[in-house]
């Protein structure tokens, strides 16, 4: 029987960070993974989608090149090569993490893990049949999540596909309906529309990206309409039936029922945590609303067992998982920890225009009875944005009226997902509008949007 200080189940962005950090602290560490190192995010989520989006953005740049004085023929799309490149990117990064495991002396066990008793884990490799029993002082559950399925929208991988299937489509459908307009649905809508597919995006809530600030969501809806992405918000899927050449969808929306004919449907209705078949019931580990319940140190109700990432609750974001991993190892190491504040976690969506946010929306401030104001500056006011021909979008800051403390930042536009880092620091550290306004930003850069928006909130804007 092997003995370890730390066992991490799952090698996604939370699991592999926890394993490396534990090893760096001198703990004998084992990482258990039933599929590819790197988890869903690296292999079938965050990374391959961004590789495909890079291809799509390049395609758009070529198509728009004549407006910049560059004359080229109409580009051709080789979907199989786009997919192959995205898979290569994922495989390269997965191998990189495997190398980091060796470098940090983390032992990797391939197989499915199950809690067998107090501080005991049983692993089984289905391919080889190899079984291991591991004794361990601390267990970190980082098992992630999987795609959620609706009862009336079963995924068959052919006419109704999931996000993983969408990352392997070597042949494009003529038309595609996407159910769900969260980050996943929105990104795939952007991808496939600009690859030439007729895309219809369907969302039960009243806006795209329902978790974002309302003005951001409305601007994205406007931009998607310009891109000829058909959007049905406030619409529910009532039924789906097969036809000879595709599917018929019946929707219930603000104006009653409506039928759509499409060749294929992509289900993007969210994820559910992987809590099953872990043996949680063996030790009485509490599960609440589908997620493993944890405290501020990410510890479950059973001492010595922790949970991080998607399995430990919303938001289901890779960078949240990585931060939680650091909290757990610091706690086990005896260091002082601070519970993760969900309002300090940035959210990013990588369509164009990009969307990024951190902190409170206006509705959050209203619910907390905070007296607040907002400041909003359009990209078109920035010289770099005009030079790049990327003038769509804006930055919006939410701040306390009296103190000018920044409590929220919401951005839609070019490179919003990069600009959000400075804004996250501002919200996390309790900075004020003056802190941003007085910080010199290089010219010309898109980042000048940040001090300009702060200056507007102070009544001192130069360019608006």
FENLINWO-V862339 format. One record per backbone hydrogen bond with DSSP energy under -1.0 kcal/mol. NH is the residue of the N-H (numbers start at 1). CO is the residue of the C=O. Records with the same first field share a line. If there is no record, write none. Layout:
NH=CO, CO
This chain:
2=133
4=135
5=28
6=28
7=138
8=30
9=140
10=32
16=12
18=14
19=15
20=16
21=17
22=18
23=19
24=20
25=21
26=23
27=22
30=6
31=107
32=8
33=109
39=36
42=38
43=39
44=40
47=41
49=45
50=46
51=47
52=48
53=49
54=50
55=51
56=52
57=53
58=54
59=55
60=56
61=57
62=58
63=59
64=60
65=62
67=64
68=65
69=66
70=65
82=78
83=79
84=80
85=81
86=82
87=83
88=84
89=85
90=86
91=87
92=88
93=89
94=90
95=91
96=92
97=93
98=94
99=95
100=96
101=97
102=98
103=99
104=100
105=102
106=101
107=29
109=31
111=33
112=124
114=122
115=278
116=120
117=120
120=117
121=134
122=114
123=132
124=112
125=130
129=125
132=123
134=121
135=2
136=119
137=4
138=5
139=304
140=7
141=306
142=9
146=272
148=270
153=150
156=160
157=160
161=265
166=162
168=165
170=168
176=198
177=264
178=200
179=266
180=202
186=182
187=183
188=184
189=185
190=186
191=187
192=188
193=189
194=190
196=193
197=192
198=174
200=176
201=230
202=178
203=232
209=181
212=209
217=213
218=214
219=215
220=216
221=217
222=218
223=219
224=220
225=221
226=222
227=223
228=225
229=224
230=199
232=201
234=205
235=203
236=252
238=250
239=250
241=248
243=246
247=262
248=241
249=260
250=239
251=258
252=236
253=256
256=253
258=251
260=249
262=247
264=175
265=159
266=177
267=161
268=179
272=146
274=144
275=273
285=280
288=291
291=288
292=311
293=286
295=299
298=295
300=305
305=302
306=139
307=298
308=141
312=309
313=310
317=315
321=317
322=318
323=319
324=320
325=321
326=322
327=323
328=324
329=325
330=326
331=327
332=328
333=329
334=331
335=330
344=341
345=342
347=357
349=355
355=349
356=411
357=347
358=409
359=343
360=407
365=361
366=362
367=363
368=364
369=366
370=365
373=399
375=397
377=395
379=393
381=378
382=379
386=382
387=383
388=384
390=385
394=412
395=377
396=410
397=375
398=408
399=373
400=405
401=371
404=400
406=431
407=398
408=398
409=358
410=396
411=356
412=394
413=354
416=413
418=415
419=415
420=416
421=418
423=419
424=420
425=421
426=422
427=423
428=424
429=425
431=426
433=404
436=432
437=433
438=434
439=436
448=445
449=446
450=447
452=448
453=449
454=450
455=451
456=452
457=453
458=454
459=456
460=455
